Amino acid sequence: MGEHTARRCCLGWDFSTQQVKVVAVDTEMNICYEDSVQFDRDLPEFGTQGGVHVHKDRLTVTSPVLMWVQALDIILEKMKASGFDFSQVLALSGAGQACFTLGDCPVWMDSSTTAQCRHLEAAVGGAQVLSCLTGSRAYERFTGNQIAKIYQQNPEAYLRTERISLVSSFAASLFLGSYSPIDYSDGSGMNLLQIQEKVWSQACLSACAPHLEEKLGSPVPSCSVVGAISSYYIQRYGFAPGCRVVAFTGDNPASLAGMRLEEGDIAVSLGTSDTLFLWLREPLPALEGHVFCNPVEPQHYMALLCFKNGSLMREKIRDESASHSWSEFSKALQSTEMGNSGNLGFYFDVMEITPEIIGCHRFNAENHEVPAFPGDVEIRALIEGQFMAKRIHAEGLGYRVMPKTKILATGGASCNKDILQVLADVFGAPVYVMDTSSSACVGSAYRAFHGLAGGTDMAFSEVVKSAPKPRLAATPTPGASEVYEALLPRYARLEQKILSQTGSPLK
């Protein structure tokens, strides 16, 4: 490893729920070092499960802040022991899960702030107004609502607090030796930042806690160089005094950078939950999904949509309709026609996020709800339905398929070429696959290079143009656009029909 680590490089860090991870990416955009510390395994003294403490109310979920600090120390010592040459590090950046710092810190899994969410929405004129302002309706895990809870329950601790950081800005502060500002992209996941003007919303700040703006500091563009590495790291590990720290951001924005999305692109992660990342120029914030400031192009935006019923739903239908066999599942997709002869299905084993529906609903070509489909029809209805829902809700946030659009597919189901073919057909765009097991880390290293190259004055795509290219996996079948352009409005109407029957609050 010595010959690899002697290269000039940038470091990318990821302070995630279960681990701290680092990668080094050299100037040719190749990974030349990576390592991680698993909280449960490597730091058992903190007593976490899955990296967190779940409290007695089952709603409050926290992580010990000192655990992250200790994990960072362990990784740096491992790098030093391996012979890693820190003097070759030009810059570093990183990513953090969404939350803010206390001795025991609320994390993204926390859902104990429903009362504060409702108060914030009411204070600004409703959930849609808040979404237009900050990119999202009020969410329990978002920092503004967590701050409001702390202020209400422990006002003395709040008033004694000098600075409130996200995990991302806290981690950057460790390297700086001083407070790091919050970046626009992670800051737009707080229910506090006006995403158009990129300033804190005075109405939101006032609704959460007093004197909040001075405790947060001023937000900065995500590609900002926020300072030089502190003398501690220079003396202890041999970092060069000129090593720069580029603003840290959130894990999802860092992943967008790691996957090198461009305008019009879409990333689809097909895992236990299915997640969409979208690059948007003109967003339409809604009651579902999130709109964030774009981490690599300050004038643009990124959107995030999450669907709970992902791989587990696909596996259930595989077991019921394809004899537990992915091979038989694929044959069913190959043997049925695009559009499934007008048969449409909605499959939600657990309460879905987008849209808020539970249960399975099947409709024939005449829009009559039916109790069951033949096995091969069921399989195509599931996959087509999942991807039509993704396209409909992406377009609801302002996404449009462009001539240059490409789809980047990741996650377990991305290895099934027949599933990817349906994805290409429904969206009318080519599908590529790439290894993104370290996308937040790699994206952070890319962003470090971007900040070093001038940030807002240099196109991110130029900085990473020599990075490994994704592999083409599927192109749209001729005639697919005509089939799905006709089906999509019908699918959307049926979804609204189900929502109206189930009384969803988002109908």
Residue pairs with C-beta under 8 A, 6 or more apart in sequence:
1 33
1 82
1 83
1 84
2 83
4 26
4 32
4 33
5 24
5 32
5 33
5 82
5 83
5 84
5 85
5 88
6 85
6 88
7 26
7 27
7 32
7 88
8 26
8 27
8 88
8 90
9 24
9 25
9 26
9 27
9 32
9 33
9 88
9 89
9 90
9 445
10 24
10 25
10 89
10 90
10 91
10 92
10 93
10 445
10 446
10 448
10 449
10 452
11 22
11 23
11 24
11 89
11 91
11 92
11 93
11 444
11 445
11 448
12 22
12 23
12 24
12 25
12 92
12 93
12 94
12 95
12 254
12 440
12 441
12 442
12 443
12 444
12 445
12 446
12 447
12 448
13 20
13 21
13 22
13 92
13 93
13 94
13 95
13 171
13 248
13 441
13 444
14 20
14 21
14 22
14 94
14 95
14 96
14 251
14 254
14 438
14 440
14 441
14 444
15 68
15 94
15 95
15 96
15 97
15 167
15 168
15 171
16 51
16 95
16 96
16 97
16 251
16 440
17 50
17 51
17 52
17 63
17 97
17 107
17 108
17 109
18 38
18 39
18 40
18 50
18 51
19 36
19 37
19 38
19 39
19 51
19 71
20 36
20 37
20 39
20 68
20 71
20 72
20 75
21 34
21 35
21 36
21 37
21 438
21 441
22 33
22 34
22 35
22 36
22 75
22 79
22 441
23 31
23 33
23 34
23 438
23 441
23 442
23 445
24 31
24 32
24 33
24 34
24 84
24 89
24 445
25 31
25 32
25 442
25 445
25 446
25 449
26 32
27 449
28 466
29 446
29 464
29 466
29 467
29 468
30 468
31 438
31 442
33 79
33 82
33 84
34 438
34 441
35 75
35 78
35 79
36 75
37 43
37 71
37 74
37 75
39 46
39 48
39 51
39 63
39 67
39 71
40 48
40 49
40 50
40 51
42 71
42 74
43 67
43 70
43 71
43 74
46 64
46 66
46 67
47 53
48 63
48 64
48 67
51 63
52 61
52 62
52 63
52 107
52 109
53 61
53 62
53 63
53 64
53 104
54 60
54 61
54 109
55 61
55 62
57 112
59 110
59 111
59 112
60 106
60 110
60 112
61 106
61 107
61 109
61 110
61 111
62 102
62 104
62 105
62 106
62 107
62 110
63 99
63 104
63 105
63 107
64 103
64 104
64 105
65 101
65 102
65 103
65 104
65 105
65 170
66 103
68 167
68 170
68 171
69 174
72 171
72 174
76 233
76 236
76 237
79 86
79 237
80 86
80 237
85 238
86 233
86 237
86 238
86 239
86 240
87 238
87 239
87 240
88 240
89 239
89 240
89 243
90 242
90 243
90 244
90 448
90 449
90 452
91 225
91 243
91 244
91 245
91 246
91 448
91 449
91 451
91 452
92 175
92 229
92 243
92 244
92 245
92 246
92 444
92 445
92 448
93 172
93 245
93 246
93 247
93 248
93 249
93 444
93 445
93 447
93 448
93 451
94 168
94 171
94 172
94 248
94 254
94 444
95 168
95 248
95 249
95 250
95 251
95 253
95 254
95 255
95 440
95 441
95 443
95 444
96 166
96 167
96 168
96 169
96 170
96 171
96 186
96 248
96 249
96 250
96 251
97 107
97 108
97 167
97 250
97 251
98 107
98 108
98 141
98 142
98 143
98 166
98 167
98 186
98 189
98 190
98 250
98 251
99 105
99 106
99 107
99 108
99 110
99 141
99 143
99 146
99 166
99 167
100 106
100 143
100 146
100 147
100 164
100 165
100 166
100 167
100 170
101 164
101 165
101 166
101 167
101 170
102 150
105 167
106 112
106 141
106 146
107 141
108 141
109 141
110 140
110 141
110 146
111 140
111 141
112 140
112 149
113 140
113 145
113 146
113 148
113 149
114 140
116 138
116 145
116 146
116 148
116 149
116 152
116 208
117 138
117 139
117 140
117 145
118 138
119 148
119 207
120 130
120 138
120 144
120 145
120 148
120 191
120 204
120 207
120 208
121 127
121 129
121 130
121 137
121 138
123 203
123 204
123 206
123 207
124 130
124 133
124 201
124 203
124 204
124 207
127 137
127 138
127 287
128 137
128 286
128 287
130 136
130 137
130 138
130 191
130 204
131 137
131 285
131 286
131 287
131 291
132 285
133 194
133 195
133 201
133 203
133 204
134 188
134 190
134 191
134 192
134 193
134 194
134 195
134 201
134 204
135 188
135 189
135 193
135 195
135 283
135 285
135 290
135 291
135 292
135 301
136 142
136 189
136 191
136 285
136 289
136 290
136 291
137 287
138 144
138 145
138 191
139 145
139 191
142 189
142 190
142 191
143 164
143 166
143 189
143 190
143 191
143 192
144 190
144 191
144 192
144 204
144 205
144 207
144 208
145 191
145 208
147 158
147 164
147 208
147 209
147 212
148 207
148 208
148 209
150 157
150 158
150 209
151 158
151 208
151 209
151 210
158 209
159 211
161 215
162 215
163 179
163 215
163 216
163 217
164 212
164 215
164 216
165 173
165 179
165 180
165 182
166 182
166 186
166 187
166 190
166 250
168 182
168 183
168 186
168 248
168 249
168 250
169 179
169 180
169 181
169 182
169 183
169 186
169 247
169 248
170 180
171 248
172 180
172 226
172 245
172 247
172 248
173 179
173 180
175 229
175 230
175 233
175 245
176 226
176 227
176 228
176 229
176 230
176 245
177 230
177 231
177 232
178 227
178 230
179 217
180 226
180 227
180 245
180 247
180 248
181 217
181 218
181 219
181 220
181 224
181 226
181 247
182 216
182 217
182 219
182 220
183 219
183 220
183 221
183 222
183 224
183 247
183 248
183 249
183 295
184 193
184 198
184 219
184 220
184 221
184 222
184 293
184 295
184 298
185 222
185 249
185 250
185 253
185 292
185 293
185 294
185 295
185 302
186 222
186 248
186 249
186 250
186 253
186 292
187 193
187 219
187 293
188 195
188 291
188 292
188 293
189 250
189 252
189 290
189 292
191 204
192 200
192 201
192 204
192 205
192 208
192 212
192 216
193 199
193 200
193 201
193 219
193 293
194 200
194 201
195 283
195 285
195 291
195 292
195 293
195 301
198 219
198 293
198 298
199 219
200 212
200 213
200 216
200 219
202 213
205 212
205 213
220 226
220 247
221 247
221 298
221 455
221 456
222 247
222 249
222 253
222 293
222 294
222 295
222 296
222 298
222 447
223 246
223 247
223 295
223 296
223 298
223 447
223 450
223 451
223 455
223 456
223 460
224 246
224 247
224 451
224 455
225 244
225 245
225 246
225 247
225 451
225 452
225 455
226 245
226 246
226 247
227 244
227 245
228 241
228 242
228 243
228 244
228 245
229 239
229 241
229 243
229 244
229 245
233 239
233 243
234 240
234 241
234 243
244 448
244 451
244 452
246 447
246 448
246 450
246 451
246 452
246 455
247 451
248 444
249 295
249 444
249 447
250 292
251 440
252 277
252 292
252 302
252 304
253 292
253 294
253 295
253 302
253 443
254 295
254 439
254 440
254 441
254 443
254 444
254 447
255 267
255 277
255 436
255 439
255 440
255 443
256 267
256 277
256 279
256 294
256 295
256 296
256 302
256 443
257 295
257 296
257 443
257 444
257 446
257 447
257 450
257 460
258 436
258 438
258 439
258 440
258 441
258 442
258 443
258 444
258 446
259 267
259 277
259 408
259 410
259 434
259 436
259 439
259 443
260 446
260 460
260 461
260 464
260 467
261 267
261 277
261 279
261 302
261 408
262 279
262 404
262 461
263 279
263 281
263 297
263 300
263 402
264 279
264 400
264 401
264 402
264 404
264 405
265 278
265 279
265 405
265 406
265 407
265 408
266 276
266 277
266 278
266 279
266 394
266 399
266 405
266 407
266 408
266 427
266 429
267 276
267 277
267 278
267 407
267 408
267 409
267 410
268 274
268 275
268 276
268 390
268 407
268 408
268 409
268 410
268 411
268 414
268 423
269 275
269 276
269 277
269 409
269 410
269 411
269 436
270 310
270 311
270 409
270 410
270 411
270 412
270 413
270 414
270 419
271 310
271 311
271 411
271 412
271 413
272 310
272 311
272 312
273 306
273 307
273 308
273 310
274 306
274 307
274 309
274 310
274 311
274 386
274 390
274 411
275 304
275 305
275 306
275 307
276 303
276 304
276 305
276 306
276 307
276 390
276 394
277 302
277 303
277 304
278 302
278 303
278 304
278 305
278 394
278 397
278 399
279 294
279 300
279 301
279 302
280 291
280 294
280 300
280 301
280 302
280 303
280 397
280 398
280 399
281 300
281 301
282 398
283 291
283 301
283 303
283 397
283 398
284 396
284 397
284 398
285 291
285 397
286 396
286 397
287 506
288 305
288 353
288 354
288 355
288 393
288 396
288 506
289 303
289 304
289 305
289 306
289 354
289 393
289 396
289 397
290 303
290 304
290 305
291 301
291 302
291 303
291 397
292 301
292 302
292 303
292 304
293 301
293 302
294 300
294 301
294 302
295 302
295 443
295 447
296 447
296 450
296 460
297 460
298 456
303 394
303 397
303 398
303 399
305 354
305 390
305 393
305 394
305 397
306 353
306 354
307 352
307 353
307 354
307 386
307 389
307 390
308 348
308 350
308 351
308 352
308 353
309 347
309 348
309 349
309 350
309 352
309 386
310 386
310 411
310 413
311 411
311 412
311 413
312 349
313 347
313 348
313 349
313 382
313 386
314 382
314 383
314 386
314 413
314 419
316 349
317 329
317 347
317 378
317 379
317 382
318 324
318 325
318 326
318 328
318 329
318 379
320 375
320 378
321 329
321 332
321 375
321 376
321 378
321 379
322 328
322 329
322 331
322 332
322 375
322 379
326 416
329 379
329 416
329 418
330 416
330 417
330 418
330 419
332 375
332 376
332 379
332 380
333 379
333 380
333 383
333 418
333 419
333 421
333 422
334 418
335 376
336 376
336 377
336 379
336 380
338 425
338 477
338 479
338 480
338 483
338 484
339 384
339 483
339 484
339 486
339 487
340 377
340 380
340 381
340 384
341 365
341 377
342 364
342 365
342 366
342 487
343 362
343 363
343 364
343 365
343 373
343 377
343 380
343 381
344 362
344 363
344 381
344 384
344 385
344 487
344 490
344 491
344 494
345 360
345 361
345 362
345 363
345 373
345 378
345 381
345 382
345 384
345 385
346 357
346 359
346 360
346 361
346 362
346 385
346 389
346 494
346 495
346 498
347 360
347 381
347 382
347 385
347 386
348 357
348 358
348 359
348 360
349 358
349 360
350 358
351 357
351 358
352 358
354 389
354 393
355 389
355 393
355 495
355 498
355 499
355 504
355 506
356 499
356 502
356 504
356 505
356 506
357 495
357 498
357 499
357 502
357 504
358 502
361 369
361 494
361 498
362 369
362 370
362 371
362 372
362 373
362 378
362 381
363 369
363 370
363 494
364 370
367 490
367 494
372 378
373 381
380 422
383 419
383 422
384 422
384 426
384 487
385 491
387 422
387 423
387 426
387 427
388 426
388 484
388 487
388 488
388 491
389 491
389 495
391 426
391 427
391 488
392 488
392 491
392 492
392 495
401 427
401 428
401 429
405 427
405 429
406 429
406 430
406 431
406 432
406 470
407 423
407 424
407 427
407 429
407 430
407 431
407 432
408 431
408 432
408 433
408 434
408 436
408 470
409 420
409 423
409 431
409 432
409 433
409 473
410 433
410 434
410 436
410 439
413 419
414 420
414 433
414 473
415 433
417 473
417 474
420 431
420 433
420 473
420 474
421 431
421 474
421 477
423 431
423 474
424 430
424 431
424 474
424 475
424 476
424 477
424 480
425 476
425 477
425 480
425 483
425 484
426 480
426 484
427 476
428 476
428 480
428 481
428 484
429 476
430 472
430 474
430 475
430 476
431 472
431 473
431 474
431 475
432 470
432 471
432 472
432 473
433 470
433 471
433 473
434 468
434 470
434 471
436 442
446 460
446 463
446 464
446 467
447 460
449 463
449 464
450 458
450 460
450 463
450 464
453 462
453 463
496 507
499 506
499 507
500 507
